[in-house]
């Protein structure tokens, strides 16, 4: 896969479909590599007339690793938030949004349909809010606003999230991954064990970098409440969320849709915190709905 310089760092990316089409930029979540966007989804969106780009966020996969920043002090970050003080992290979600814009710059894409899942949804929200001239539409998937009043995930899901993969131990990391995805995955659309294990082994062998995941987590926690920024998002937006998401409860999606003027909320029974192959059409429909609204708005102008 190719790499480019974006926002001063190196990002690994993959492109699907002709370059002369409108681009859909896929932004993945916490610790998740570009491979977690199913190829089947990319191919489906290409078949509907779009170019699709997926990439590794900073500190994950084959993109730039911030080794010099070390392990974040999560206790200090949480402590600052509980006392109302500004929380500092090695880098911010706003920096990761600038990475996305930098990737578009490197690819010569002026505006794109921005799609993000989980933490990627938070980054996508910030692209739309901070860089409105670069976003045609927004699709926020299984994400939230940072509103502290939104319910937290189930204890077992949060425990999996907060348990890092064992560094350097490939077999143990695979077992941890299987446990994690079986815990937070879609109860109505289960991925069979053999396929799940194959996907996790693929990703762990591609890159295993737990400290990078910790720095991404610090960026999420330090970002805080995005609702004020989201009030200013004016592009067509679709919010997709699983009714049975144990990690980011559906209330997070509802709060996202409530915070963005004109946003459409799509709730999916049986969907958890993953992108099962059985729901590729559902994901593609949501992304295309936002893109079609953007096209209609452009035509009306």
HELIX and SHEET records of a PDB file:
HELIX    1   1 UNK A   34  UNK A   36  5                                   3    
HELIX    2   2 UNK A   39  UNK A   47  1                                   9    
HELIX    3   3 UNK A   67  UNK A   69  5                                   3    
HELIX    4   4 UNK A   74  UNK A   82  1                                   9    
HELIX    5   5 UNK A   93  UNK A  107  1                                  15    
HELIX    6   6 UNK A  119  UNK A  130  1                                  12    
HELIX    7   7 UNK A  132  UNK A  134  5                                   3    
HELIX    8   8 UNK A  155  UNK A  162  1                                   8    
HELIX    9   9 UNK A  170  UNK A  184  1                                  15    
HELIX   10  10 UNK A  193  UNK A  206  1                                  14    
HELIX   11  11 UNK A  210  UNK A  223  1                                  14    
HELIX   12  12 UNK A  227  UNK A  230  1                                   4    
HELIX   13  13 UNK A  250  UNK A  259  1                                  10    
HELIX   14  14 UNK A  277  UNK A  279  5                                   3    
HELIX   15  15 UNK A  280  UNK A  300  1                                  21    
SHEET    1   A 8 UNK A   3  UNK A   6  0                                        
SHEET    2   A 8 UNK A   9  UNK A  16 -1                                        
SHEET    3   A 8 UNK A  51  UNK A  55 -1                                        
SHEET    4   A 8 UNK A  23  UNK A  27  1                                        
SHEET    5   A 8 UNK A 112  UNK A 117  1                                        
SHEET    6   A 8 UNK A 135  UNK A 141  1                                        
SHEET    7   A 8 UNK A 236  UNK A 242  1                                        
SHEET    8   A 8 UNK A 264  UNK A 268  1                                        
END                                                                             
